[in-house]
Amino acid sequence: MRSLFPRAAAEVDLAEAYAAPPGRHLRVNFAASADGAVTVDGRSRGLSSDADREVFHLLRDMCDVVLVGAGTARTENYGGARTGPRGTPPIAVVSRSLRFDPSSRLFTDRSVQPIVVTCAAAPSDRREALTGLADVVVAGDDDVDLAAALEILAERGLVHVLCEGGPHLFGTLLAAGLVDELCLTVAPLLAGGAAGRIVDGLAAQLVTPLELGQVLVDDGHLFLRYSTARG
Ligand SMILES: NC(=O)c1ccc[n+]([C@@H]2O[C@H](COP(=O)([O-])OP(=O)(O)OC[C@H]3O[C@@H](n4cnc5c(N)ncnc54)[C@H](OP(=O)(O)O)[C@@H]3O)[C@@H](O)[C@H]2O)c1
């Protein structure tokens, strides 16, 4: 991994490069193709690389909790995070429908119980079905109130939040002004087709200025680190 910006360097200390500021922080991590596709054949794997997986795991090692939308957890067949130097961050899955398979990796292949972040309108039978499988957090009435959910997580000491998508969750977080940082891997390929982009689900265009803080490169993959005005 080489650094191109803010200074050129042939070698990079990744832990230093991705150090997060102290206190509450919401970092979002995505990979996209050069033409902005967020998936290849419906999943993110085709956009990744060894270096991207290294950054992916490093960011997990640095966070207190991994926040992910239920769509991504289902499509990418999420299991628990691996144990890193700071312990094992729980996976917190945001869902209104609570449409989960209790035998999925999310509940079975993990060392820490997942958190399911839902709202009061979620089906009560499905909520009951999660008893013993997940730590269920209710924030909001008809939809998950993400600001309230982040407050609840912070009250538990989970202040460094890493959001791994997907695009609908990212769109909702952006609209609520909750995002501090975006880490974006740009894969050296064009995907074409109907794949979505990293932000989705917004009724109207939402222009969010970003400040470029860092550009790393490895094997044609660009690793961009941006902050929002909030961050
Ligand atoms: N390239 C990458 O880095 C990357 C990263 C992540 C995902 N992806 C791809 O993105 C796709 C999935 O993205 P997506 O946008 O469809 O799904 P998503 O954002 O992961 O999940 C959307 C779901 O999350 C729940 N949700 C989100 N916000 C909510 C709120 N405020 N209140 C209640 N529920 C809320 C809902 O779950 P319920 O339906 O359960 O109610 C909603 O259907 C997959 O193809 C995945 O491979 C790519």
The ligand as an SDF file (V2000), in Angstrom:
LIG
                    3D

 48 52  0  0  0  0  0  0  0  0999 V2000
  -19.8250   -2.3800   -2.2340 N   0  0  0  0  0  0  0  0  0  0  0  0
  -20.0100   -2.2730   -0.9330 C   0  0  0  0  0  0  0  0  0  0  0  0
  -19.1200   -1.8170   -0.2040 O   0  0  0  0  0  0  0  0  0  0  0  0
  -21.3200   -2.7020   -0.3380 C   0  0  0  0  0  0  0  0  0  0  0  0
  -21.5330   -2.4980    1.0360 C   0  0  0  0  0  0  0  0  0  0  0  0
  -22.7690   -2.8790    1.5840 C   0  0  0  0  0  0  0  0  0  0  0  0
  -23.7460   -3.4210    0.7880 C   0  0  0  0  0  0  0  0  0  0  0  0
  -23.5110   -3.6020   -0.5320 N   0  0  0  0  0  0  0  0  0  0  0  0
  -24.5650   -4.1800   -1.3780 C   0  0  0  0  0  0  0  0  0  0  0  0
  -25.7340   -3.3980   -1.2220 O   0  0  0  0  0  0  0  0  0  0  0  0
  -26.8710   -4.2510   -1.3710 C   0  0  0  0  0  0  0  0  0  0  0  0
  -27.8100   -4.0790   -0.1900 C   0  0  0  0  0  0  0  0  0  0  0  0
  -28.0660   -2.7240    0.0100 O   0  0  0  0  0  0  0  0  0  0  0  0
  -29.5170   -2.1340    0.3230 P   0  0  0  0  0  0  0  0  0  0  0  0
  -29.3890   -0.6640    0.1790 O   0  0  0  0  0  0  0  0  0  0  0  0
  -30.5240   -2.8800   -0.4740 O   0  0  0  0  0  0  0  0  0  0  0  0
  -29.7300   -2.5830    1.8080 O   0  0  0  0  0  0  0  0  0  0  0  0
  -29.2570   -2.0340    3.2440 P   0  0  0  0  0  0  0  0  0  0  0  0
  -29.1110   -0.5530    3.2650 O   0  0  0  0  0  0  0  0  0  0  0  0
  -28.1310   -2.8620    3.7270 O   0  0  0  0  0  0  0  0  0  0  0  0
  -30.5140   -2.4900    4.0790 O   0  0  0  0  0  0  0  0  0  0  0  0
  -31.7720   -1.9230    3.8560 C   0  0  0  0  0  0  0  0  0  0  0  0
  -32.6580   -2.4840    4.9290 C   0  0  0  0  0  0  0  0  0  0  0  0
  -32.1910   -2.0250    6.2010 O   0  0  0  0  0  0  0  0  0  0  0  0
  -33.2850   -1.7560    7.0400 C   0  0  0  0  0  0  0  0  0  0  0  0
  -33.3060   -0.3200    7.2990 N   0  0  0  0  0  0  0  0  0  0  0  0
  -32.4320    0.6200    6.8500 C   0  0  0  0  0  0  0  0  0  0  0  0
  -32.7320    1.8180    7.3730 N   0  0  0  0  0  0  0  0  0  0  0  0
  -33.8160    1.6310    8.1480 C   0  0  0  0  0  0  0  0  0  0  0  0
  -34.5980    2.4770    8.9780 C   0  0  0  0  0  0  0  0  0  0  0  0
  -34.3260    3.7830    9.1310 N   0  0  0  0  0  0  0  0  0  0  0  0
  -35.6510    1.9370    9.6410 N   0  0  0  0  0  0  0  0  0  0  0  0
  -35.9410    0.6250    9.5300 C   0  0  0  0  0  0  0  0  0  0  0  0
  -35.2190   -0.2410    8.7680 N   0  0  0  0  0  0  0  0  0  0  0  0
  -34.1770    0.2760    8.0980 C   0  0  0  0  0  0  0  0  0  0  0  0
  -34.5090   -2.2600    6.3020 C   0  0  0  0  0  0  0  0  0  0  0  0
  -34.5560   -3.6500    6.6420 O   0  0  0  0  0  0  0  0  0  0  0  0
  -35.8590   -4.5660    6.6110 P   0  0  0  0  0  0  0  0  0  0  0  0
  -36.1270   -4.8120    5.1590 O   0  0  0  0  0  0  0  0  0  0  0  0
  -35.4680   -5.8060    7.3400 O   0  0  0  0  0  0  0  0  0  0  0  0
  -36.9510   -3.8100    7.2840 O   0  0  0  0  0  0  0  0  0  0  0  0
  -34.0990   -2.0420    4.8490 C   0  0  0  0  0  0  0  0  0  0  0  0
  -34.8350   -2.8310    3.9460 O   0  0  0  0  0  0  0  0  0  0  0  0
  -26.3740   -5.6530   -1.4850 C   0  0  0  0  0  0  0  0  0  0  0  0
  -26.3660   -6.0260   -2.8500 O   0  0  0  0  0  0  0  0  0  0  0  0
  -24.9470   -5.5610   -0.9720 C   0  0  0  0  0  0  0  0  0  0  0  0
  -24.1200   -6.5310   -1.5590 O   0  0  0  0  0  0  0  0  0  0  0  0
  -22.3230   -3.2430   -1.1140 C   0  0  0  0  0  0  0  0  0  0  0  0
  1  2  1  0
  2  3  2  0
  2  4  1  0
  4  5  1  0
  4 48  2  0
  5  6  2  0
  6  7  1  0
  7  8  2  0
  8  9  1  0
  8 48  1  0
  9 10  1  0
  9 46  1  0
 10 11  1  0
 11 12  1  0
 11 44  1  0
 12 13  1  0
 13 14  1  0
 14 15  2  0
 14 16  1  0
 14 17  1  0
 17 18  1  0
 18 19  2  0
 18 20  1  0
 18 21  1  0
 21 22  1  0
 22 23  1  0
 23 24  1  0
 23 42  1  0
 24 25  1  0
 25 26  1  0
 25 36  1  0
 26 27  1  0
 26 35  1  0
 27 28  2  0
 28 29  1  0
 29 30  1  0
 29 35  2  0
 30 31  1  0
 30 32  2  0
 32 33  1  0
 33 34  2  0
 34 35  1  0
 36 37  1  0
 36 42  1  0
 37 38  1  0
 38 39  2  0
 38 40  1  0
 38 41  1  0
 42 43  1  0
 44 45  1  0
 44 46  1  0
 46 47  1  0
M  CHG  2   8   1  16  -1
M  END
$$$$
